[in-house]
Amino acid sequence: MASSVAESVKRVKHAVYAFFSRLAVRREASRAFRYDREQFMKNAGALHLDRKAAARAEIVMGYHVLEKGLTMPRRRLGFGKGAVVRLMGLVDSFERRFGADPQVEHAVGVLRSYRELHREWPEPMPRLDAFLAARPNVSAALEPHVKRAEFFAAKDAPFPEFAASRHVVRHFAGPVPRETIEAAVALATTAPSACNRQHARVHVVDDHALRDRLFAAQGGTRGFGSDADKVIVVTSDLSAVRWGWERHDCYVNGGIFVMNLCYALHYFGVAHCILHWSVSPEVDRAAHDFLGIPPNEAIVQVIACGLPPEEFDVAASPRLAASDVLTWHGDGK
């Protein structure tokens, strides 16, 4: 009898504790997401295009559109006319307001590469010609043309060389064996995670009808998506998030896993292209439904992959220098 009463008291205490714990998390989450909203509204480049960093980011996105076109497997002349005009305007505006910048110079180089590709194009491009004539010291940006063997030659090299050899590839020419994907995922599980909770989950889309539906929802694979053999969808299990303050943990830990997975795919000779998942709530819910992804898993990233052809192009996409991203705090040695 006494033990039965004690068990009842224990269950009541547990229920009360669980109730107040959930209440605390809801309050934390409300405060946290309110803070996120305020921070976004005050600082997001989309709302503050007058800032140098935002203007530079817009230029990088603009030249990357053309870089993709320059390296597509089925490149067609005359592509991206609107993107060319817009990028010229962005560069003009940036240079007037902020002066020279390496990323902006690369944008000019991409535009020169675009013009050289269209040297035999019958349609005149007087505005682009004038734009480039005003910047004669900027050479054409070279988009590397590589052979498969040399692209993966650093597979067993020291990590700095191996990491530098990995690039996004949009050329796919063959199926990836299931065991290769499994080996890459197994290697990716060495990624660190908060408190070893291992949030990441992986869904592999091997059905091409589902692949096409997913790519249509994602919206960024025109010109190469139909060549992809498989699509890897990395998700993060929200069940592993324990506090309201951890509202970013699923994406942070999922992103760490994605990078490890991309290194693993490169190690195993798999061409891959990382695709953002910046979609509306309606599209996200629909993708969960047609892919059968449980609602407790947040979609973090989508990766198109396949075996590459013997030769292909990759976008140059120059990286920032360490000095551009590194800030020291304190005088420690």
Buried (B, 14 or more C-beta within 10 A) or exposed (E): EEEEEEEEEEEEEEEEEEEEEEEEBEEBBEEBEEEEEEEEEEEEBEEEEEEEEBBBBBBBEBBBBBBBBBBBBEEEEEBBEEBBEBBBEBBEBBBEEBEEBEBBBBBBBBBBBBBEBBEEEEEEBEEBEEBBEEBEEBEBBEBEEBEBEEBBBBEEEEEEEBEEBBBBBBBBBEEBEEEBBEBBBEBBBEBEBBEEBBBBBBBBBEEEEBBBBBBEBBEBBEBBBBBBBBBBBBBBBBEBBEEBBBBEBBBBBBBBBBBBBBBBBBBBBBBBBBBEBEBEEEBBEBBBEEBEBEEBBBBBBBBBBBBBBEEBBBBBBEEEEEEEEEEEEEEEE
